[in-house]
Amino acid sequence: MKFPKSVNVYCPRCNAYTKHSVSNYHAGQRRSSAEGQRRYERKLKGYGSTPKPKQKRFAKINKKVTLVFTCSKCGYKLVKTLGRMKKVELV
């Protein structure tokens, strides 16, 4: 799917429709001190090192696409999920 690099979207902080720049969402680095991460590392420790069986067959072949809209006036960021698609191209 082709998606424009800048679009007019409603900005809740400006309370108006403003020009937003569009970029792909990338997840940040996980915190090693977070409780869930510590629990997961504890589970991986020792003999075996796999907490759950690996999935053999995958039903879904594509990921959900998430875009970040950044307001050009105030810099407010909106995160929106488009849904499942193979490829998104920012044009």
Buried (B, 14 or more C-beta within 10 A) or exposed (E): EEBEEEEEBEBEEEEEEBBBBBEEEEEEEEEEEEEEEEEEEEEEEEEEEEEEEEEEEEEEEEEEBBBBBBBEEEEBEBEEEEEEEEEBEEE
